[in-house]
Amino acid sequence: MTEKKETAEKETVKKPSAKKSKKTKGAKEHYTKRLRTVRKAQDRTKIWGLVDAVKFIKQNATAKFDETIEVALNLGIDTKQSDQNVRGMCALPNGTGKTIRVAVFAKGPKAEEARKAGADIVGDEDLGAKVLKGEINFDRCIATPDMMPLVGKLGQVLGPKGLMPNPKLGTVTMDVTGAVKGAKGGSVEFRAEKSGIVHVGVGKASFDEKKLVENIRALYESVLKLWTLSTCMASLSKPCPTPPKKVRLIFRN
């Protein structure tokens, strides 16, 4: 009887299904047809000079819209260390090709100065109330120092969007005219991500090669200054590490 039970139990054991597991998609399938064509044309064993890289990326920016050219700089830093954070502003000599909407928190003469400088939105308590309601119709936020007690209450709304005014970035200042004109003229903010990489848009595909090269060099120099300061301060007892030499160019919407 026991032998019959054992054989019956063995027969009832389910056999593994013969279904084939789905094959994982290859890396090539993650790219569009246009990008796969670009990658085939690119010599990935070659170290590209900046001028040649800009020429190549302009030749292959064939989308129906005016694509944004981005720069990716791998700084090799540990952003968890407060003394290794890299964040700043850079005035691109040829602008970004985008229309920047600027809001200014100011009162009295400074509010009038902001309007004359070309600010899109100017206000104080009324602007703060709109922000709390979620009405954020601007890309850059500037404030005079006397308005920071009010703006500080908006930190939970402006902070996650990267719009909180910061004196280190020149967005908390009495020079309202200079800050507004700088934002309108092509000043860009850069900040290292968790992986230690800085991503910044440096222009449009419609820019000529010279303008893109000038913008990229201006950004590189600005990042390099802050990178050198942060890394050298973090290793006072050691020689400063070698600055990043590789720049990755990306084109996207």
C-alpha positions as CSV (number, residue, x, y, z in Angstrom):
1,M,0.0,0.0,0.0
2,T,2.8,2.4,0.9
3,E,4.5,1.7,-2.4
4,K,1.3,2.5,-4.3
5,K,0.9,5.8,-2.4
6,E,4.5,6.8,-3.2
7,T,4.0,6.2,-6.9
8,A,0.7,8.1,-6.9
9,E,2.4,11.1,-5.2
10,K,5.2,11.0,-7.8
11,E,2.6,11.0,-10.6
12,T,0.8,14.0,-9.2
13,V,3.9,16.1,-9.0
14,K,3.6,18.8,-11.6
15,K,6.2,18.9,-14.3
16,P,8.0,22.2,-15.0
17,S,6.2,24.1,-17.8
18,A,7.9,23.9,-21.2
19,K,7.1,27.5,-22.0
20,K,10.2,29.4,-23.1
21,S,11.1,32.5,-21.1
22,K,10.8,35.7,-23.0
23,K,14.1,37.0,-24.3
24,T,15.4,40.2,-22.9
25,K,15.5,43.0,-25.3
26,G,19.0,43.9,-26.6
27,A,20.6,47.2,-26.0
28,K,19.9,48.2,-29.6
29,E,16.2,48.0,-29.1
30,H,16.3,50.7,-26.5
31,Y,17.3,53.3,-29.1
32,T,15.1,54.7,-31.9
33,K,15.9,53.9,-35.5
34,R,17.5,57.4,-35.9
35,L,19.8,57.0,-32.9
36,R,20.8,53.5,-34.0
37,T,21.9,55.0,-37.3
38,V,23.9,57.7,-35.5
39,R,25.6,55.2,-33.3
40,K,26.7,53.2,-36.3
41,A,28.2,56.3,-37.9
42,Q,30.1,57.2,-34.7
43,D,33.6,55.9,-34.1
44,R,33.4,54.9,-30.4
45,T,37.1,54.1,-30.3
46,K,38.1,57.6,-31.2
47,I,38.6,60.5,-28.8
48,W,36.8,63.3,-30.4
49,G,38.0,66.9,-30.3
50,L,35.3,69.4,-29.3
51,V,35.0,71.0,-32.7
52,D,34.7,67.7,-34.5
53,A,32.2,66.4,-31.9
54,V,30.0,69.5,-32.4
55,K,30.2,69.1,-36.2
56,F,29.2,65.4,-35.9
57,I,26.3,66.1,-33.6
58,K,24.9,69.0,-35.7
59,Q,25.1,66.7,-38.8
60,N,23.0,64.1,-37.1
61,A,20.5,66.4,-35.4
62,T,17.8,65.7,-38.0
63,A,14.6,65.8,-35.9
64,K,11.7,67.8,-37.1
65,F,12.1,70.2,-34.1
66,D,15.0,72.3,-33.0
67,E,16.9,69.9,-30.7
68,T,18.6,71.0,-27.5
69,I,22.3,70.2,-27.3
70,E,23.3,69.1,-23.8
71,V,26.7,68.6,-22.2
72,A,27.4,65.8,-19.6
73,L,30.5,66.2,-17.4
74,N,31.4,63.3,-15.1
75,L,33.2,65.0,-12.2
76,G,34.0,61.8,-10.3
77,I,32.9,63.4,-7.0
78,D,31.0,62.0,-4.0
79,T,27.9,64.2,-3.7
80,K,27.1,62.7,-0.3
81,Q,30.0,64.7,1.0
82,S,28.9,68.3,1.6
83,D,32.3,69.7,0.7
84,Q,32.3,68.0,-2.7
85,N,29.0,69.5,-4.0
86,V,29.4,71.4,-7.2
87,R,26.7,74.0,-8.0
88,G,26.8,77.3,-9.7
89,M,25.8,79.6,-12.5
90,C,27.3,80.2,-15.9
91,A,26.6,83.0,-18.3
92,L,26.7,81.4,-21.8
93,P,28.1,83.9,-24.3
94,N,25.5,83.0,-26.9
95,G,22.5,82.1,-24.8
96,T,20.6,78.9,-24.7
97,G,18.1,79.5,-27.4
98,K,15.2,79.2,-24.9
99,T,12.8,81.9,-23.7
100,I,13.3,82.2,-19.9
101,R,10.4,83.5,-17.8
102,V,11.7,85.4,-14.8
103,A,9.9,86.1,-11.5
104,V,11.2,88.7,-9.0
105,F,10.2,89.1,-5.4
106,A,10.7,92.8,-4.6
107,K,9.0,95.9,-3.3
108,G,9.0,99.6,-4.1
109,P,11.9,100.9,-6.2
110,K,13.4,97.4,-6.7
111,A,10.1,96.1,-8.0
112,E,10.0,98.9,-10.6
113,E,13.7,98.3,-11.4
114,A,12.9,94.6,-12.1
115,R,10.0,95.5,-14.4
116,K,12.3,97.9,-16.4
117,A,15.0,95.1,-16.6
118,G,12.4,92.8,-18.3
119,A,11.1,90.6,-15.5
120,D,8.0,88.7,-16.5
121,I,6.4,88.6,-13.0
122,V,7.1,91.0,-10.1
123,G,5.4,90.9,-6.7
124,D,5.7,90.3,-3.0
125,E,2.9,88.8,-0.8
126,D,0.6,88.5,-3.8
127,L,3.2,86.6,-5.8
128,G,3.8,84.4,-2.8
129,A,0.1,83.5,-2.5
130,K,0.0,82.5,-6.2
131,V,3.1,80.2,-5.7
132,L,1.4,78.5,-2.7
133,K,-1.7,77.9,-4.9
134,G,0.6,76.2,-7.5
135,E,0.6,79.0,-10.0
136,I,4.3,78.8,-11.0
137,N,4.5,80.4,-14.4
138,F,8.3,81.1,-14.4
139,D,11.6,79.4,-15.0
140,R,13.9,81.5,-12.8
141,C,13.2,83.1,-9.4
142,I,15.0,86.1,-8.1
143,A,14.6,87.9,-4.7
144,T,16.0,90.9,-2.9
145,P,17.4,90.1,0.6
146,D,14.6,91.8,2.4
147,M,12.1,89.5,0.7
148,M,13.7,86.2,1.9
149,P,11.6,85.9,5.1
150,L,8.6,85.6,2.7
151,V,10.3,83.5,0.1
152,G,11.6,81.2,2.8
153,K,8.1,80.1,3.5
154,L,7.8,79.0,-0.1
155,G,10.7,76.6,0.1
156,Q,8.6,73.4,0.1
157,V,7.1,74.5,-3.2
158,L,10.1,76.2,-4.9
159,G,12.8,73.9,-3.6
160,P,11.8,70.6,-5.3
161,K,11.4,72.5,-8.6
162,G,14.9,74.0,-8.3
163,L,13.5,77.5,-8.2
164,M,14.5,78.6,-4.7
165,P,16.6,81.8,-4.8
166,N,20.1,81.3,-3.5
167,P,22.7,84.0,-2.7
168,K,25.5,81.6,-4.0
169,L,23.8,81.5,-7.4
170,G,23.3,85.3,-7.5
171,T,19.5,85.0,-7.3
172,V,19.3,86.7,-3.9
173,T,20.7,90.1,-4.7
174,M,20.1,93.9,-4.7
175,D,21.4,94.0,-8.2
176,V,18.0,93.1,-9.7
177,T,18.8,94.5,-13.1
178,G,21.9,92.4,-13.5
179,A,20.2,89.2,-12.3
180,V,17.2,89.6,-14.6
181,K,19.3,90.5,-17.6
182,G,21.7,87.6,-16.8
183,A,18.7,85.1,-16.6
184,K,17.2,86.5,-19.8
185,G,20.6,86.6,-21.6
186,G,21.4,82.9,-21.2
187,S,22.7,82.3,-17.6
188,V,22.3,78.6,-16.8
189,E,22.4,76.8,-13.4
190,F,24.4,73.6,-13.1
191,R,24.5,71.1,-10.3
192,A,26.1,67.7,-9.9
193,E,23.6,64.9,-9.6
194,K,23.9,62.0,-7.2
195,S,26.2,60.2,-9.6
196,G,28.6,63.2,-9.8
197,I,27.5,64.1,-13.3
198,V,26.6,67.6,-14.5
199,H,23.9,67.9,-17.3
200,V,23.4,71.3,-18.9
201,G,21.8,72.5,-22.1
202,V,24.2,74.7,-24.0
203,G,22.2,75.7,-27.1
204,K,20.1,74.5,-30.0
205,A,21.0,72.4,-33.0
206,S,20.2,75.5,-35.1
207,F,23.2,77.3,-33.5
208,D,26.3,77.5,-35.7
209,E,29.3,75.5,-34.6
210,K,31.3,78.5,-33.3
211,K,28.5,79.5,-30.9
212,L,28.1,76.0,-29.5
213,V,31.8,75.6,-29.0
214,E,32.0,79.0,-27.2
215,N,29.1,78.0,-24.9
216,I,30.6,74.6,-24.1
217,R,34.0,76.1,-23.3
218,A,32.4,78.8,-21.0
219,L,30.5,76.1,-19.2
220,Y,33.5,73.8,-18.8
221,E,35.6,76.7,-17.3
222,S,32.8,77.6,-14.8
223,V,32.4,74.0,-13.7
224,L,36.1,73.4,-13.5
225,K,36.6,76.4,-11.1
226,L,34.1,75.0,-8.6
227,W,35.2,71.4,-9.2
228,T,38.8,72.3,-8.4
229,L,37.8,74.2,-5.3
230,S,35.6,71.5,-3.9
231,T,37.9,68.6,-4.6
232,C,41.1,70.3,-3.4
233,M,39.3,71.4,-0.2
234,A,38.1,67.9,0.4
235,S,41.7,66.5,0.1
236,L,44.0,69.1,1.7
237,S,46.5,66.5,2.7
238,K,46.6,65.0,-0.8
239,P,47.4,66.4,-4.3
240,C,44.4,67.7,-6.2
241,P,43.0,65.1,-8.6
242,T,43.2,65.5,-12.4
243,P,40.3,67.7,-13.8
244,P,37.7,66.0,-16.0
245,K,38.8,66.1,-19.7
246,K,35.9,64.2,-21.3
247,V,32.8,66.0,-22.4
248,R,29.7,64.0,-23.6
249,L,27.4,65.7,-26.0
250,I,23.8,64.8,-26.2
251,F,21.0,66.1,-28.4
252,R,17.4,65.9,-27.4
253,N,14.1,67.8,-27.2
